[in-house]
Amino acid sequence: MRVRVLGTAAGGGWPQWNCACDQCGHARAHGLTRTQDCVAVSGDGSSWYLLNASPDLRTQLLAAAELAPGPGRRETPLRGVLLTDAELDHVLGLFLLREAAKLDVYATSTVLRALDTALPVRRIADPYGQGWRWHAVDGPFELDGGLIVHPFSLGAKKPRYAEDGDGSEWVAGYRIGDVVYAPCFGEWTEALDAALVGARVALIDGTFLTPDEMPAVPGHLSVVDSLPHLARHPSVRFLYTHLNNTNPLLSASRGIPLAAEIESL
């Protein structure tokens, strides 16, 4: 299995275009940048799937040689997208994929309903691709290349645009082979613990360093609050992703390339 990190920032990226905070000023002054959270995975190196579809997707795809089109004029190794939720920074990239003739999109039934009503991505994108398939995830499923995916629930935080009564399964995580992807969650749950058993790598929510960093923004367990839970899984390599532009960990880093391979798993 191969994992390709395409972006690690929260909504708005880093630096955020309309923000003059110290964090964003530091990024501009030092030429640092992180695009919005998105990951690509493949079981055979030929068929690739995105975990979320960020608004920065075009830039991210162009930076990843594995995702380049060919050999046919309109052939692409991109087979589909697995959505963890319906937040704008995770679904707007679907519009950028509208030229794809075929694409499989996986999400909870609650998220699919929102993308058919409150934010009608499906009705807008389908006439362009004409070969898109939308799948509700309610149990394990297999992807091209032999990857087995186990979805698990991570909460009921809905996006601001969503309508009341749309459903409760808003946030999901995925266990794919030996990798766990859970970029957004408000609390550490038994379902997350279960998904981590036997995993080798986990990309988890690192939006905020501390709970008082942006207390008015719910749905994200801070790094300091999640760290004690990591000790229960000493064999797992944890990587924090979805870092907000306010997170001091960004300035402590030197930035990362737009596309970076974690490792072959």
C-alpha positions as CSV (number, residue, x, y, z in Angstrom):
1,M,0.0,0.0,0.0
2,R,1.2,3.5,-0.8
3,V,0.1,6.7,0.9
4,R,0.7,10.2,-0.5
5,V,0.1,13.2,1.6
6,L,-1.2,16.0,-0.7
7,G,-2.0,18.6,2.0
8,T,-2.0,19.0,5.8
9,A,-3.7,22.3,6.6
10,A,-7.2,23.0,7.8
11,G,-9.7,25.0,5.9
12,G,-8.2,28.1,4.3
13,G,-4.7,26.6,4.1
14,W,-1.5,28.2,5.5
15,P,-1.1,31.1,5.2
16,Q,-4.8,31.9,5.0
17,W,-5.5,34.4,2.3
18,N,-7.4,36.9,4.5
19,C,-5.4,36.5,7.8
20,A,-2.7,38.7,9.2
21,C,-2.1,36.8,12.4
22,D,1.5,36.1,13.5
23,Q,1.2,32.5,12.2
24,C,0.3,33.6,8.7
25,G,2.8,36.5,8.8
26,H,5.5,34.0,9.6
27,A,4.5,31.8,6.7
28,R,4.6,34.7,4.2
29,A,7.9,36.0,5.5
30,H,9.6,32.6,5.3
31,G,7.9,31.4,2.1
32,L,6.2,28.5,3.9
33,T,2.9,27.0,2.7
34,R,0.6,24.1,3.3
35,T,-2.4,23.3,1.2
36,Q,-5.6,22.0,2.7
37,D,-5.9,18.5,4.0
38,C,-6.0,15.7,1.4
39,V,-4.4,12.3,1.0
40,A,-4.1,9.8,-1.8
41,V,-3.8,6.0,-1.3
42,S,-3.2,3.1,-3.6
43,G,-3.0,-0.7,-3.1
44,D,-1.1,-1.4,-6.3
45,G,0.5,1.9,-7.4
46,S,-1.9,2.1,-10.4
47,S,-5.3,2.8,-9.0
48,W,-5.4,5.8,-6.6
49,Y,-8.1,7.1,-4.3
50,L,-8.4,10.5,-2.6
51,L,-9.2,10.8,1.0
52,N,-11.3,14.1,0.9
53,A,-11.2,16.5,-2.0
54,S,-9.7,19.8,-1.0
55,P,-10.2,23.2,-2.8
56,D,-6.5,23.0,-3.5
57,L,-6.8,19.8,-5.4
58,R,-5.6,20.9,-8.8
59,T,-2.3,22.2,-7.4
60,Q,-2.0,19.0,-5.3
61,L,-2.6,16.7,-8.2
62,L,-0.1,18.5,-10.4
63,A,2.5,18.1,-7.7
64,A,2.1,14.3,-7.4
65,A,3.7,12.4,-10.3
66,E,1.8,9.2,-9.4
67,L,-1.5,11.0,-10.2
68,A,-0.4,12.3,-13.6
69,P,-2.7,11.3,-16.5
70,G,-1.8,8.7,-19.2
71,P,-0.9,6.7,-21.1
72,G,-4.1,7.5,-22.9
73,R,-5.0,11.0,-23.6
74,R,-7.8,11.1,-21.0
75,E,-6.7,8.2,-18.8
76,T,-6.1,8.9,-15.2
77,P,-5.1,6.7,-12.2
78,L,-7.6,8.5,-10.0
79,R,-10.5,6.1,-9.3
80,G,-12.5,7.8,-6.6
81,V,-12.8,9.9,-3.5
82,L,-13.6,8.9,0.1
83,L,-15.2,11.7,2.1
84,T,-14.9,11.9,5.8
85,D,-17.6,14.6,6.1
86,A,-19.4,17.3,4.1
87,E,-17.3,20.3,5.2
88,L,-16.5,22.7,2.4
89,D,-12.7,22.2,2.7
90,H,-13.3,18.5,2.1
91,V,-15.8,18.5,-0.7
92,L,-15.3,21.5,-2.9
93,G,-12.5,19.7,-4.8
94,L,-15.2,17.5,-6.3
95,F,-16.1,20.4,-8.6
96,L,-12.5,20.4,-9.9
97,L,-12.8,16.7,-10.8
98,R,-15.9,17.3,-13.0
99,E,-14.0,16.3,-16.2
100,A,-13.4,12.8,-14.9
101,A,-15.5,10.5,-17.0
102,K,-15.7,7.9,-14.2
103,L,-15.4,8.4,-10.5
104,D,-16.6,6.6,-7.4
105,V,-17.5,8.8,-4.4
106,Y,-17.9,7.2,-1.0
107,A,-19.5,8.9,2.1
108,T,-22.0,8.3,4.8
109,S,-25.7,8.5,3.7
110,T,-26.0,11.7,5.7
111,V,-23.2,13.3,3.8
112,L,-24.5,12.1,0.5
113,R,-27.9,13.6,1.3
114,A,-26.4,16.9,2.0
115,L,-24.4,16.8,-1.2
116,D,-27.7,16.2,-3.0
117,T,-29.7,18.9,-1.3
118,A,-28.1,21.7,0.8
119,L,-25.0,21.7,-1.3
120,P,-26.0,20.0,-4.6
121,V,-22.6,18.7,-5.7
122,R,-24.1,15.6,-7.2
123,R,-26.6,17.4,-9.3
124,I,-24.0,19.8,-10.5
125,A,-21.1,17.3,-11.2
126,D,-23.1,14.4,-12.7
127,P,-23.9,16.1,-16.0
128,Y,-20.2,16.7,-16.6
129,G,-18.8,13.3,-15.7
130,Q,-21.9,11.2,-16.6
131,G,-20.1,8.1,-15.2
132,W,-19.9,9.1,-11.5
133,R,-21.1,6.6,-8.9
134,W,-22.1,7.6,-5.4
135,H,-21.8,5.0,-2.6
136,A,-23.2,5.2,1.0
137,V,-20.7,3.6,3.4
138,D,-22.3,1.4,6.0
139,G,-19.8,-1.3,6.3
140,P,-16.5,-2.6,4.9
141,F,-15.9,-2.3,1.1
142,E,-13.1,-3.0,-1.4
143,L,-11.4,-0.6,-3.7
144,D,-9.5,-1.3,-7.0
145,G,-6.0,-2.5,-6.2
146,G,-7.1,-4.7,-3.4
147,L,-7.6,-2.2,-0.6
148,I,-10.2,-3.1,2.1
149,V,-11.8,-0.1,3.7
150,H,-13.4,-0.1,7.2
151,P,-15.4,3.1,7.9
152,F,-16.2,4.1,11.4
153,S,-18.3,6.9,13.0
154,L,-16.5,9.9,14.5
155,G,-19.3,12.3,15.4
156,A,-22.4,14.3,14.4
157,K,-20.8,17.7,13.8
158,K,-22.5,19.0,10.7
159,P,-21.3,21.8,8.4
160,R,-22.9,25.3,8.8
161,Y,-24.8,25.1,5.6
162,A,-26.5,21.8,6.4
163,E,-30.2,21.7,7.2
164,D,-31.7,20.3,10.4
165,G,-33.0,16.8,10.2
166,D,-30.5,15.7,7.5
167,G,-29.1,12.9,9.6
168,S,-26.6,12.2,12.3
169,E,-23.7,10.4,10.7
170,W,-21.8,13.5,9.7
171,V,-18.2,12.5,10.4
172,A,-16.4,9.3,9.6
173,G,-12.9,7.9,9.7
174,Y,-11.4,5.1,7.6
175,R,-9.2,2.2,8.3
176,I,-7.6,1.2,5.0
177,G,-5.2,-1.7,5.3
178,D,-2.8,-0.7,8.0
179,V,-3.6,3.0,7.8
180,V,-6.2,5.0,9.8
181,Y,-7.4,8.3,8.5
182,A,-9.3,10.5,11.0
183,P,-8.6,14.2,10.3
184,C,-11.6,15.6,12.2
185,F,-13.1,14.5,15.5
186,G,-14.3,16.2,18.6
187,E,-13.6,13.5,21.1
188,W,-11.6,10.3,21.4
189,T,-14.0,7.4,21.1
190,E,-14.0,3.6,21.5
191,A,-14.6,3.4,17.7
192,L,-11.3,5.2,17.1
193,D,-9.5,3.1,19.6
194,A,-10.8,-0.1,17.9
195,A,-9.8,1.2,14.4
196,L,-6.2,1.7,15.7
197,V,-5.7,-1.8,16.9
198,G,-3.0,-3.4,14.6
199,A,-2.6,-0.2,12.5
200,R,0.9,1.0,11.5
201,V,0.2,4.6,10.6
202,A,-2.6,7.0,11.7
203,L,-3.3,10.5,10.3
204,I,-5.4,12.2,13.0
205,D,-6.9,15.6,13.9
206,G,-4.3,18.2,14.7
207,T,-6.4,21.2,14.0
208,F,-5.6,23.0,17.3
209,L,-2.7,22.6,19.7
210,T,-4.7,23.5,22.8
211,P,-8.4,23.6,23.5
212,D,-8.4,27.4,24.2
213,E,-6.8,28.2,20.8
214,M,-10.2,28.8,19.2
215,P,-12.7,27.7,21.8
216,A,-15.7,28.9,19.7
217,V,-14.9,26.2,17.0
218,P,-16.2,22.8,18.0
219,G,-15.6,19.4,16.5
220,H,-11.8,19.2,17.0
221,L,-10.0,17.5,19.8
222,S,-6.8,19.5,20.5
223,V,-3.4,17.9,20.2
224,V,-2.7,18.2,23.9
225,D,-6.0,16.4,24.7
226,S,-5.3,13.6,22.2
227,L,-1.7,13.0,23.1
228,P,-2.5,10.9,26.3
229,H,-4.5,8.5,24.1
230,L,-1.6,7.8,21.8
231,A,0.2,5.9,24.6
232,R,-2.4,3.1,24.3
233,H,-1.2,2.4,20.8
234,P,2.7,2.4,21.0
235,S,3.1,0.5,17.8
236,V,1.2,3.1,15.7
237,R,3.0,5.9,13.9
238,F,0.8,9.0,14.5
239,L,0.9,12.0,12.2
240,Y,-1.1,15.1,12.9
241,T,-2.9,16.6,10.0
242,H,-5.6,19.3,9.3
243,L,-3.5,22.0,11.1
244,N,-5.3,25.3,11.5
245,N,-3.4,28.5,10.6
246,T,-3.5,29.4,14.4
247,N,-1.7,26.2,15.4
248,P,1.8,27.1,16.8
249,L,3.1,23.7,15.5
250,L,3.1,25.2,12.0
251,S,5.7,27.9,12.9
252,A,7.7,25.3,14.7
253,S,8.0,23.3,11.5
254,R,9.9,24.2,8.3
255,G,6.9,23.4,6.1
256,I,6.5,20.3,3.9
257,P,6.3,19.8,0.1
258,L,2.9,20.0,-1.6
259,A,3.1,16.2,-2.1
260,A,5.1,14.0,0.1
261,E,5.1,10.2,0.3
262,I,4.8,8.9,3.8
263,E,6.1,5.4,2.9
264,S,5.1,2.2,1.2
265,L,3.1,0.1,3.6
